[in-house]
């Protein structure tokens, strides 16, 4: 068995690399140019405005000689008070090498930057401080493990950060995991709250060694820190995290709030007067992908109050701008918004709403406000607008960067659509074929987003599993936000509890019907694609209907019963299914595609990362084995060394090429 498994893995590696080598050797086609353009986008990962609003810092992925991202990132600062905004790199050393520098935090006076760099430690990040006006950066730590999220104390004398001692793997379930070997014993690396006194250089781990810290915020007096945290393994237990107050001097921990089993909490923030703590609470399926309602509770403890109980949107980030006002970012009806919440009367005032997305990589949907609460910096992007850093008064921002200004979309226009499904108002985005001709009939591909707690908002396409480029190949592309998505309030997000693949699939099918009434789609040439929860929905859809004539399932889930014991974050499922698989296996079986596998007629391409801990390889293998046995056209690719997110450009390129080729084969 072991030898055979190694042989299969080696074959898959050859398949992926051979595709890339063949591609590089052939004359450059239009699709080559499109992928090269996507690989060459300057990617912004963080944006942070100084407290006085004078300067903005950001993190940008480095670019190689061929335009493709290289392993590494750089920090830049621009002075917004200058007429000519010329970015300056803040770095360790001479700034010519491709090392990784990130996690930027401004000092309270706006003069210094704390950040992480692996320049002098052979891949091991350390904490540094540099002056914004230039000069040598000062190394502050010599630690072994993973570091993240530095934050200055209000008086600027202490830096806090999250530190996982001796851990060799970045935190988070989307990172590649190491397969267990030998005698299996769980070793838990706890991410602890750590402080560094700038005067003495003393480093202290102040949170208990058995408590994993996820997010935190300083109290205004600098004596306490509020944190979301849980006991046990970090990736798994985020779903049951509580709210704690930690005394900085003694390390004493006090539990402030234990949420119900169907609520996750995120973004804890202390009010300027020190009296209250706000956070976002709701049903969330993924760590880092925040959506829910805004709650506040007394800093001394007590019952939290829901401040946005009827909001038809999903707050994803917040910051106090005064002791009675909260600025928050939201996902709203497939778009982005910024609002001010008055905590005294619950009044919400809209400051900005746009089809552009304020996202800085992955699921980060925040802005960085100045101390006055009136100006901020953020990243903006859309279907037609490549990502750039913007700053200024809220809603009247001006561009700070122009790194992607030469890029032009190589796909068609995008429209926001709404349709009715069983009394629900569903929103989605429809991207038209490039060079659209209304006299022709076109194929349609539906992309189902992950989560399910998520929403598709306008973004400039990434290379990894981006479906927008299908427009270039002559397709309509539909991005639905069915029930269970963020963007229409907490009740809508909870509408697929105990109903995976039920109402949300009917919403998607109703969306296809709505599209066909508006534009010339050939109903015999419809495909479906998705990654993660979208991969499950793809596997599920082809077992429930023959409406789809081609499918691509990325990192899918074929069997909820076996999946429960294979993944490393099983606690996420209990709020959605109502019980563990051991207590109610029937409810899991009812939503498992494998139990309806003999209905499948749809040719299906299956893709997954070799070291995916969220949706492990056996789930894709189980579905592929069934299709192969039943004689359904299929292809199965495992990408070596990859986790839940595919990071290597050669693999990202292969997925896009392979996906387009699959749909061209069966839909064109």
C-alpha positions as CSV (number, residue, x, y, z in Angstrom):
1,X,0.0,0.0,0.0
2,X,2.7,2.5,0.9
3,X,4.7,1.9,-2.3
4,X,1.5,2.3,-4.4
5,X,0.6,5.6,-2.6
6,X,4.1,7.0,-3.3
7,X,3.7,6.0,-7.0
8,X,0.4,7.7,-7.3
9,X,1.8,10.9,-5.7
10,X,4.8,10.9,-8.0
11,X,2.5,10.5,-11.1
12,X,0.5,13.5,-10.0
13,X,3.6,15.6,-9.5
14,X,4.7,14.7,-13.1
15,X,1.3,15.6,-14.5
16,X,1.4,19.1,-12.9
17,X,5.0,19.9,-13.8
18,X,4.7,18.5,-17.3
19,X,1.8,20.8,-18.0
20,X,3.8,23.8,-16.9
21,X,6.8,22.8,-18.9
22,X,4.8,22.1,-22.0
23,X,3.0,25.4,-21.6
24,X,6.3,27.4,-21.3
25,X,7.7,25.8,-24.4
26,X,4.7,26.7,-26.6
27,X,4.1,30.0,-28.4
28,X,2.4,32.5,-26.1
29,X,-1.4,32.5,-26.7
30,X,-4.1,34.9,-25.6
31,X,-4.8,32.7,-22.5
32,X,-1.1,32.8,-21.7
33,X,-1.2,36.6,-21.8
34,X,-4.3,36.7,-19.5
35,X,-2.6,34.4,-16.9
36,X,0.6,36.3,-17.1
37,X,-1.3,39.5,-16.5
38,X,-3.0,38.0,-13.4
39,X,0.3,36.7,-12.1
40,X,1.9,40.1,-12.6
41,X,-0.7,42.0,-10.4
42,X,0.9,43.9,-7.5
43,X,-0.7,42.3,-4.5
44,X,-1.3,44.4,-1.4
45,X,-1.7,42.5,1.8
46,X,-2.0,45.1,4.5
47,X,-2.7,48.8,4.7
48,X,-2.3,50.9,7.9
49,X,-2.8,54.6,8.4
50,X,-0.8,56.4,11.2
51,X,-2.9,57.6,14.1
52,X,-2.4,61.2,13.1
53,X,-3.4,60.5,9.5
54,X,-0.2,61.9,8.1
55,X,1.3,58.6,6.7
56,X,0.1,55.4,5.3
57,X,2.0,52.1,5.3
58,X,1.3,49.0,3.3
59,X,2.7,45.5,2.6
60,X,3.1,44.5,-1.0
61,X,4.2,41.1,-2.4
62,X,7.5,41.2,-4.2
63,X,7.6,40.7,-8.0
64,X,10.1,38.5,-9.8
65,X,11.8,39.3,-13.1
66,X,9.0,37.7,-15.0
67,X,6.3,39.6,-13.2
68,X,5.2,36.6,-11.0
69,X,5.1,36.9,-7.3
70,X,8.3,35.8,-5.5
71,X,8.5,34.4,-1.9
72,X,8.6,37.6,0.1
73,X,6.9,40.9,0.8
74,X,8.0,44.5,1.4
75,X,6.7,47.4,3.5
76,X,6.3,50.9,2.0
77,X,5.4,54.2,3.6
78,X,4.0,57.3,1.9
79,X,3.7,60.8,3.4
80,X,0.2,62.0,2.6
81,X,1.0,65.6,3.4
82,X,3.4,65.8,0.6
83,X,2.3,66.9,-2.9
84,X,4.3,64.2,-4.5
85,X,3.5,60.9,-2.8
86,X,6.7,58.9,-3.3
87,X,6.7,55.6,-1.3
88,X,9.7,54.8,0.8
89,X,10.6,51.2,1.6
90,X,10.9,50.4,5.4
91,X,13.2,47.4,5.7
92,X,16.0,45.6,7.4
93,X,19.2,45.8,5.4
94,X,19.6,47.3,1.9
95,X,16.2,46.3,0.6
96,X,17.4,44.4,-2.4
97,X,16.7,40.8,-1.4
98,X,13.4,38.9,-1.5
99,X,12.8,38.4,2.2
100,X,9.4,38.6,4.0
101,X,8.5,41.7,5.9
102,X,4.9,42.2,7.1
103,X,2.6,42.7,10.1
104,X,2.9,46.5,10.4
105,X,1.9,48.5,13.4
106,X,2.2,52.3,14.0
107,X,3.4,53.8,17.3
108,X,0.8,56.0,19.0
109,X,2.7,59.1,17.9
110,X,2.9,58.0,14.3
111,X,6.7,58.3,14.1
112,X,7.7,54.6,14.3
113,X,6.7,51.3,12.8
114,X,6.9,47.9,14.3
115,X,7.0,45.0,11.9
116,X,8.2,41.4,11.4
117,X,11.1,40.5,9.1
118,X,13.0,37.3,8.4
119,X,15.9,39.1,6.9
120,X,18.5,38.2,9.6
121,X,17.1,34.9,10.8
122,X,17.0,32.5,7.8
123,X,13.2,32.3,7.5
124,X,12.5,32.9,11.2
125,X,10.6,36.2,11.7
126,X,11.7,38.6,14.4
127,X,10.2,41.9,15.6
128,X,11.8,45.2,14.5
129,X,11.1,48.9,14.9
130,X,12.1,51.6,12.4
131,X,11.4,55.3,12.1
132,X,9.0,56.3,9.3
133,X,11.4,59.0,8.0
134,X,14.1,56.4,7.4
135,X,17.2,55.0,9.1
136,X,18.3,51.6,10.3
137,X,15.7,49.2,11.8
138,X,16.3,48.0,15.3
139,X,15.9,44.2,16.0
140,X,14.0,43.6,19.2
141,X,13.6,39.9,19.5
142,X,15.5,36.6,19.1
143,X,12.6,34.1,19.3
144,X,12.0,30.7,17.8
145,X,8.6,30.0,16.5
146,X,5.8,31.9,14.7
147,X,5.2,35.6,15.5
148,X,2.2,37.8,14.4
149,X,0.1,40.9,15.1
150,X,2.3,43.3,16.9
151,X,0.5,46.2,18.7
152,X,1.8,49.2,20.7
153,X,0.6,49.9,24.2
154,X,-1.3,53.3,24.4
155,X,1.8,55.0,26.0
156,X,4.1,53.6,23.3
157,X,6.4,51.9,25.9
158,X,5.4,48.3,25.3
159,X,4.8,46.1,22.2
160,X,2.5,43.1,22.4
161,X,2.5,40.3,19.8
162,X,1.2,36.8,19.4
163,X,4.0,34.1,19.7
164,X,3.8,30.4,19.2
165,X,7.0,29.0,20.7
166,X,8.9,26.4,18.6
167,X,6.1,26.1,16.1
168,X,7.4,25.5,12.5
169,X,4.1,26.1,10.8
170,X,2.2,29.4,10.4
171,X,-1.1,29.4,12.3
172,X,-4.4,28.8,10.5
173,X,-6.2,25.8,9.0
174,X,-5.6,26.9,5.3
175,X,-1.8,26.3,5.8
176,X,-0.3,23.0,4.6
177,X,-0.2,20.5,7.4
178,X,2.4,17.8,8.0
179,X,0.9,14.2,7.8
180,X,1.2,12.4,11.1
181,X,3.7,9.5,11.2
182,X,4.6,6.9,13.8
183,X,2.9,6.8,17.1
184,X,0.2,9.5,16.8
185,X,0.2,11.9,19.7
186,X,-1.3,15.3,19.6
187,X,1.2,18.1,20.3
188,X,-0.5,21.4,20.9
189,X,1.4,24.6,20.2
190,X,-0.4,27.4,21.9
191,X,-0.3,31.0,20.5
192,X,0.4,33.1,23.5
193,X,0.1,36.8,24.2
194,X,3.6,38.2,24.6
195,X,4.9,41.6,25.6
196,X,8.2,43.4,25.0
197,X,9.3,46.3,27.2
198,X,11.1,48.7,24.8
199,X,13.2,50.3,27.6
200,X,14.6,47.0,29.1
201,X,14.1,44.6,26.2
202,X,12.4,42.2,28.5
203,X,10.1,39.6,26.7
204,X,7.3,38.1,28.7
205,X,4.7,35.5,27.7
206,X,1.8,36.8,29.8
207,X,-1.2,34.5,28.8
208,X,-1.4,31.0,30.3
209,X,0.5,28.2,28.4
210,X,-2.8,26.3,27.9
211,X,-4.7,29.1,26.3
212,X,-4.6,29.9,22.5
213,X,-5.0,33.6,21.7
214,X,-6.6,34.6,18.4
215,X,-7.2,38.3,18.5
216,X,-6.6,41.0,21.1
217,X,-6.8,44.7,21.9
218,X,-5.2,47.0,24.5
219,X,-7.3,48.8,27.2
220,X,-7.0,52.6,27.0
221,X,-4.9,52.7,30.2
222,X,-2.6,49.9,29.0
223,X,-3.1,47.8,32.1
224,X,-5.3,45.1,30.5
225,X,-5.8,43.3,27.2
226,X,-9.1,41.9,25.9
227,X,-8.7,38.7,23.8
228,X,-10.6,36.0,22.0
229,X,-9.1,32.7,23.1
230,X,-9.8,29.0,23.7
231,X,-8.1,26.1,25.4
232,X,-6.6,23.3,23.2
233,X,-5.5,23.3,19.6
234,X,-5.8,26.6,17.8
235,X,-7.2,25.7,14.4
236,X,-10.0,23.5,15.9
237,X,-11.1,25.5,18.9
238,X,-11.5,28.9,17.3
239,X,-15.2,27.9,16.9
240,X,-15.7,27.8,20.7
241,X,-13.5,30.8,21.6
242,X,-14.5,33.0,24.6
243,X,-13.8,36.6,25.4
244,X,-11.2,37.1,28.1
245,X,-9.6,40.1,29.9
246,X,-5.9,39.6,30.7
247,X,-4.0,41.7,33.3
248,X,-0.7,42.8,31.7
249,X,1.3,43.0,34.9
250,X,0.2,39.7,36.5
251,X,-1.1,37.6,33.6
252,X,-4.3,36.9,35.5
253,X,-7.1,35.9,33.2
254,X,-10.8,36.7,33.6
255,X,-13.6,35.2,31.4
256,X,-15.9,38.0,30.2
257,X,-18.2,36.1,27.9
258,X,-18.9,32.6,26.8
259,X,-20.9,32.7,23.5
260,X,-23.6,30.1,22.7
261,X,-22.6,27.1,20.6
262,X,-24.0,28.6,17.5
263,X,-22.0,31.8,17.7
264,X,-18.4,32.6,17.0
265,X,-16.8,35.9,18.1
266,X,-14.1,38.1,16.5
267,X,-12.6,41.6,16.4
268,X,-12.7,42.5,20.1
269,X,-12.3,46.3,20.6
270,X,-12.0,48.3,23.8
271,X,-13.9,51.7,23.9
272,X,-11.8,54.8,24.4
273,X,-13.3,55.5,27.8
274,X,-12.4,51.9,28.9
275,X,-16.0,51.2,29.9
276,X,-17.1,48.8,27.1
277,X,-15.9,46.1,24.8
278,X,-17.4,45.6,21.4
279,X,-17.0,42.5,19.2
280,X,-18.7,40.8,16.2
281,X,-20.7,37.7,16.9
282,X,-22.5,35.4,14.5
283,X,-22.5,32.0,12.8
284,X,-19.2,31.8,11.1
285,X,-17.8,28.8,9.3
286,X,-14.1,30.0,8.8
287,X,-11.6,31.6,11.1
288,X,-10.7,35.0,9.7
289,X,-13.9,35.3,7.6
290,X,-16.0,37.5,9.9
291,X,-19.7,38.3,9.6
292,X,-22.5,38.7,12.2
293,X,-23.9,41.4,14.4
294,X,-22.1,44.0,16.6
295,X,-22.3,43.4,20.3
296,X,-21.0,45.4,23.3
297,X,-20.7,44.4,27.0
298,X,-19.3,46.2,30.1
299,X,-15.5,45.8,30.4
300,X,-16.0,44.4,33.9
301,X,-18.2,41.7,32.6
302,X,-21.9,41.2,32.1
303,X,-24.5,40.4,29.4
304,X,-23.6,41.6,25.9
305,X,-26.1,43.7,24.0
306,X,-26.8,43.2,20.3
307,X,-26.4,46.7,18.8
308,X,-27.4,45.7,15.3
309,X,-30.2,43.1,15.7
310,X,-32.1,44.0,12.5
311,X,-29.2,45.0,10.2
312,X,-29.6,43.7,6.7
313,X,-25.9,43.4,6.2
314,X,-22.9,41.5,7.8
315,X,-20.4,43.6,9.7
316,X,-16.9,42.2,9.2
317,X,-14.6,44.7,11.1
318,X,-15.0,47.6,13.6
319,X,-13.2,50.3,15.4
320,X,-14.4,52.8,18.1
321,X,-14.1,56.4,16.9
322,X,-15.4,57.8,20.2
323,X,-16.8,56.3,23.4
324,X,-20.3,56.3,21.8
325,X,-19.6,55.7,18.1
326,X,-18.3,52.6,16.2
327,X,-17.1,52.7,12.7
328,X,-17.7,49.4,10.9
329,X,-17.1,47.7,7.6
330,X,-19.9,45.5,6.2
331,X,-20.8,43.1,3.4
332,X,-24.1,44.3,2.1
333,X,-26.1,42.7,-0.8
334,X,-22.9,41.7,-2.6
335,X,-21.3,45.1,-2.1
336,X,-19.1,46.8,0.5
337,X,-20.1,49.5,3.0
338,X,-18.9,51.7,5.8
339,X,-21.3,52.7,8.6
340,X,-21.2,54.7,11.9
341,X,-23.1,53.0,14.7
342,X,-24.3,55.3,17.6
343,X,-24.2,53.0,20.7
344,X,-26.5,55.2,22.7
345,X,-29.5,54.8,20.4
346,X,-28.5,52.1,17.9
347,X,-28.8,54.5,15.0
348,X,-26.7,53.4,11.9
349,X,-25.6,56.1,9.5
350,X,-24.2,55.0,6.1
351,X,-20.9,56.7,5.1
352,X,-20.2,54.8,1.9
353,X,-21.5,51.9,-0.2
354,X,-19.9,50.7,-3.4
355,X,-19.6,47.8,-5.8
356,X,-15.8,48.1,-5.2
357,X,-14.4,45.8,-2.5
358,X,-12.3,47.0,0.5
359,X,-10.4,43.8,0.9
360,X,-6.7,43.4,1.6
361,X,-6.0,39.8,0.8
362,X,-8.0,36.8,1.7
363,X,-11.0,37.7,4.0
364,X,-9.7,40.9,5.5
365,X,-12.5,43.5,4.8
366,X,-11.3,46.4,7.0
367,X,-10.2,49.9,6.8
368,X,-7.5,51.7,8.8
369,X,-8.9,54.9,10.4
370,X,-6.9,57.8,11.8
371,X,-7.5,58.9,15.4
372,X,-10.1,61.5,14.3
373,X,-12.4,58.8,12.8
374,X,-12.9,60.9,9.7
375,X,-10.0,59.8,7.5
376,X,-8.9,56.3,6.7
377,X,-6.8,54.2,4.3
378,X,-7.9,51.1,2.6
379,X,-7.4,49.0,-0.5
380,X,-10.1,49.2,-3.2
381,X,-10.6,46.9,-6.2
382,X,-13.4,45.6,-8.4
383,X,-14.2,43.6,-11.5
384,X,-13.0,46.4,-13.7
385,X,-10.6,48.1,-11.2
386,X,-7.3,46.5,-10.2
387,X,-6.2,46.8,-6.6
388,X,-4.6,50.0,-5.3
389,X,-4.1,51.8,-1.9
390,X,-6.4,54.8,-1.3
391,X,-6.5,57.3,1.6
392,X,-8.3,60.4,2.7
393,X,-11.7,61.5,4.1
394,X,-14.1,58.6,4.2
395,X,-15.8,58.2,0.8
396,X,-13.6,60.9,-0.8
397,X,-10.3,58.9,-1.0
398,X,-7.6,59.5,-3.4
399,X,-5.2,56.9,-4.8
400,X,-1.9,56.5,-3.1
401,X,-0.4,53.8,-5.3
402,X,-0.6,53.4,-9.1
403,X,1.2,50.0,-9.2
404,X,-1.5,48.3,-11.4
405,X,-2.7,51.3,-13.4
406,X,-1.5,49.8,-16.7
407,X,-3.8,46.8,-16.3
408,X,-7.0,46.5,-18.3
409,X,-9.7,43.8,-17.8
410,X,-9.6,41.0,-20.3
411,X,-13.2,40.0,-19.5
412,X,-16.7,41.4,-20.0
413,X,-18.8,43.7,-17.9
414,X,-20.3,42.6,-14.6
415,X,-23.8,43.3,-13.3
416,X,-25.5,42.8,-9.9
417,X,-28.6,40.7,-10.3
418,X,-31.5,39.9,-7.9
419,X,-34.0,37.1,-8.1
420,X,-36.7,35.6,-5.9
421,X,-36.4,32.0,-4.5
422,X,-39.0,30.6,-2.1
423,X,-39.6,34.1,-0.7
424,X,-35.9,35.0,-0.3
425,X,-34.4,37.9,-2.2
426,X,-31.1,36.5,-3.7
427,X,-28.3,38.5,-5.1
428,X,-25.5,37.5,-7.4
429,X,-23.0,38.8,-10.0
430,X,-23.2,38.1,-13.7
431,X,-20.0,38.6,-15.8
432,X,-20.8,38.8,-19.5
433,X,-18.7,37.2,-22.2
434,X,-16.0,39.4,-23.6
435,X,-17.1,40.8,-27.0
436,X,-20.7,39.9,-26.1
437,X,-23.1,39.5,-29.0
438,X,-26.8,39.3,-28.0
439,X,-27.6,37.4,-31.2
440,X,-25.5,34.4,-30.0
441,X,-26.2,31.8,-27.4
442,X,-23.5,31.3,-24.8
443,X,-22.5,28.6,-22.2
444,X,-22.9,29.6,-18.5
445,X,-20.7,28.5,-15.6
446,X,-21.8,29.0,-12.0
447,X,-19.2,29.5,-9.3
448,X,-20.4,28.6,-5.7
449,X,-18.4,30.4,-3.0
450,X,-16.8,28.8,0.0
451,X,-17.7,29.0,3.6
452,X,-20.7,28.7,3.6
453,X,-20.3,31.9,5.7
454,X,-19.0,34.1,2.9
455,X,-20.1,36.2,-0.1
456,X,-18.8,37.0,-3.5
457,X,-18.1,40.7,-3.9
458,X,-16.4,42.4,-6.9
459,X,-12.7,41.7,-7.0
460,X,-10.0,41.9,-9.5
461,X,-9.4,38.2,-10.3
462,X,-6.6,36.3,-8.6
463,X,-4.9,33.4,-10.4
464,X,-5.9,30.8,-7.8
465,X,-9.2,29.3,-8.8
466,X,-10.4,32.5,-10.5
467,X,-13.4,31.8,-12.8
468,X,-13.8,35.4,-14.1
469,X,-11.3,34.6,-17.0
470,X,-13.9,32.2,-18.4
471,X,-15.6,35.3,-19.7
472,X,-12.5,35.8,-21.9
473,X,-13.1,32.3,-23.3
474,X,-16.7,33.1,-24.2
475,X,-18.8,32.2,-21.1
476,X,-21.3,33.9,-18.9
477,X,-20.2,33.5,-15.3
478,X,-22.7,33.6,-12.5
479,X,-21.5,34.2,-8.9
480,X,-24.6,33.7,-6.7
481,X,-24.8,34.6,-3.0
482,X,-27.5,32.1,-1.9
483,X,-29.0,31.7,1.6
484,X,-26.3,31.0,4.1
485,X,-24.1,33.8,2.7
486,X,-23.1,37.0,4.3
487,X,-24.6,40.3,3.2
488,X,-28.2,40.2,4.1
489,X,-28.2,39.9,7.9
490,X,-27.7,37.2,10.4
491,X,-31.0,35.4,9.8
492,X,-30.1,35.0,6.1
493,X,-26.7,33.7,7.1
494,X,-28.4,31.1,9.3
495,X,-30.9,30.0,6.7
496,X,-28.9,26.9,5.6
497,X,-28.5,25.5,9.1
498,X,-29.3,21.7,8.8
499,X,-30.0,22.3,5.2
500,X,-26.6,22.2,3.3
501,X,-27.4,21.7,-0.4
502,X,-31.1,22.3,0.1
503,X,-32.4,25.8,-0.1
504,X,-29.0,27.2,-1.2
505,X,-28.9,24.8,-4.2
506,X,-32.5,25.8,-5.1
507,X,-31.5,29.4,-4.9
508,X,-28.7,28.8,-7.4
509,X,-31.0,26.9,-9.8
510,X,-33.5,29.8,-9.6
511,X,-30.6,32.1,-10.4
512,X,-29.8,30.2,-13.5
513,X,-33.5,30.4,-14.5
514,X,-33.4,34.2,-13.9
515,X,-30.3,34.6,-16.0
516,X,-31.8,32.7,-18.9
517,X,-34.8,35.0,-19.0
518,X,-32.5,38.0,-19.4
519,X,-29.6,36.9,-21.6
520,X,-29.0,34.3,-24.3
521,X,-27.7,31.3,-22.4
522,X,-27.8,27.8,-23.9
523,X,-29.4,25.6,-21.2
524,X,-27.6,22.5,-22.6
525,X,-24.2,24.1,-21.8
526,X,-24.2,24.9,-18.1
527,X,-21.4,24.1,-15.7
528,X,-20.7,24.4,-12.0
529,X,-17.5,25.0,-10.1
530,X,-16.5,25.6,-6.5
531,X,-13.7,25.3,-3.9
532,X,-14.1,24.2,-0.3
533,X,-17.8,24.5,0.6
534,X,-18.2,25.4,-3.1
535,X,-16.5,22.1,-3.9
536,X,-19.0,20.2,-1.7
537,X,-21.8,22.1,-3.4
538,X,-20.4,21.0,-6.8
539,X,-20.2,17.4,-5.7
540,X,-23.7,17.6,-4.2
541,X,-25.3,19.4,-7.2
542,X,-24.2,16.8,-9.7
543,X,-25.8,14.1,-7.5
544,X,-29.1,16.0,-7.2
545,X,-29.7,17.3,-10.8
546,X,-28.6,16.7,-14.4
547,X,-28.9,20.5,-15.1
548,X,-25.1,20.8,-15.2
549,X,-23.1,19.3,-18.1
550,X,-19.6,19.8,-16.7
551,X,-18.3,20.3,-13.2
552,X,-15.0,21.2,-11.4
553,X,-14.9,20.4,-7.7
554,X,-12.0,21.9,-5.7
555,X,-11.2,20.7,-2.2
556,X,-14.7,19.2,-1.9
557,X,-16.5,17.1,0.7
558,X,-18.0,13.9,-0.5
559,X,-19.0,12.2,2.7
560,X,-19.8,14.3,5.9
561,X,-19.5,11.2,8.1
562,X,-16.0,10.3,7.2
563,X,-15.0,13.9,6.8
564,X,-15.8,14.5,10.5
565,X,-13.0,12.2,11.5
566,X,-10.5,13.3,8.8
567,X,-10.4,17.1,9.1
568,X,-8.7,19.1,11.8
569,X,-11.5,21.6,12.5
570,X,-14.5,19.4,13.1
571,X,-16.1,21.8,15.7
572,X,-17.2,24.1,12.8
573,X,-19.9,21.5,11.8
574,X,-21.8,21.2,15.1
575,X,-23.7,24.5,14.8
576,X,-24.7,23.7,11.2
577,X,-25.7,20.1,11.8
578,X,-27.0,20.4,15.3
579,X,-24.9,17.6,16.8
580,X,-21.7,15.8,16.3
581,X,-21.5,12.9,13.8
582,X,-21.3,10.5,16.7
583,X,-24.6,11.7,18.2
584,X,-26.6,12.1,14.9
585,X,-25.0,10.3,12.0
586,X,-28.2,10.3,10.0
587,X,-28.3,14.1,9.5
588,X,-24.7,14.0,8.2
589,X,-25.6,11.1,5.8
590,X,-28.6,12.9,4.4
591,X,-26.3,15.7,3.1
592,X,-23.4,13.5,1.8
593,X,-23.0,13.4,-2.0
594,X,-21.5,9.9,-1.9
595,X,-24.9,8.5,-0.8
596,X,-26.4,9.7,-4.0
597,X,-23.5,9.0,-6.3
598,X,-25.3,6.7,-8.7
599,X,-27.3,9.7,-9.9
600,X,-24.2,11.4,-11.4
601,X,-23.9,11.8,-15.1
602,X,-21.8,15.0,-15.2
603,X,-18.2,14.9,-16.3
604,X,-16.3,16.1,-13.2
605,X,-12.8,17.5,-12.7
606,X,-11.6,17.0,-9.1
607,X,-8.7,19.2,-7.6
608,X,-7.2,19.3,-4.1
609,X,-4.0,20.2,-2.2
610,X,-1.9,17.3,-0.9
611,X,-1.7,18.7,2.6
612,X,-5.2,20.2,3.0
613,X,-6.3,19.9,6.6
614,X,-9.7,21.6,6.0
615,X,-10.9,19.3,3.2
616,X,-8.4,16.4,3.2
617,X,-7.5,14.4,0.0
618,X,-9.5,11.3,1.0
619,X,-12.7,13.2,0.4
620,X,-11.8,14.0,-3.2
621,X,-10.4,10.5,-3.6
622,X,-13.7,8.9,-2.4
623,X,-15.7,10.9,-5.0
624,X,-13.2,10.2,-7.8
625,X,-13.2,6.5,-7.0
626,X,-17.0,6.4,-7.3
627,X,-17.0,8.3,-10.6
628,X,-14.3,6.0,-12.0
629,X,-16.2,2.9,-10.9
630,X,-19.4,4.2,-12.4
631,X,-17.8,5.2,-15.7
632,X,-18.5,8.9,-15.4
633,X,-15.9,11.0,-17.2
634,X,-13.5,12.4,-14.7
635,X,-10.0,13.7,-13.9
636,X,-8.3,13.9,-10.5
637,X,-5.3,16.1,-9.6
638,X,-3.6,16.3,-6.3
639,X,-1.2,19.3,-6.0
640,X,2.0,18.4,-4.1
641,X,2.9,20.3,-0.9
642,X,-0.2,22.5,-1.0
643,X,-2.7,23.2,1.7
644,X,-6.3,24.4,1.4
645,X,-5.2,27.4,-0.5
646,X,-3.0,26.7,-3.5
647,X,0.0,29.0,-3.3
648,X,2.6,28.0,-5.9
649,X,2.2,29.9,-9.1
650,X,2.9,26.8,-11.3
651,X,0.0,25.1,-9.6
652,X,-2.3,28.1,-9.7
653,X,-1.7,28.3,-13.4
654,X,-2.3,24.7,-14.0
655,X,-5.7,24.9,-12.2
656,X,-6.8,27.8,-14.3
657,X,-5.7,26.2,-17.6
658,X,-7.1,22.8,-16.6
659,X,-10.5,24.3,-15.5
660,X,-10.9,26.3,-18.7
661,X,-9.9,23.2,-20.8
662,X,-12.4,21.0,-19.0
663,X,-15.3,23.4,-19.6
664,X,-14.2,23.9,-23.2
665,X,-14.2,20.2,-23.7
666,X,-17.8,19.6,-22.4
667,X,-19.6,22.9,-22.9
668,X,-18.2,24.5,-26.1
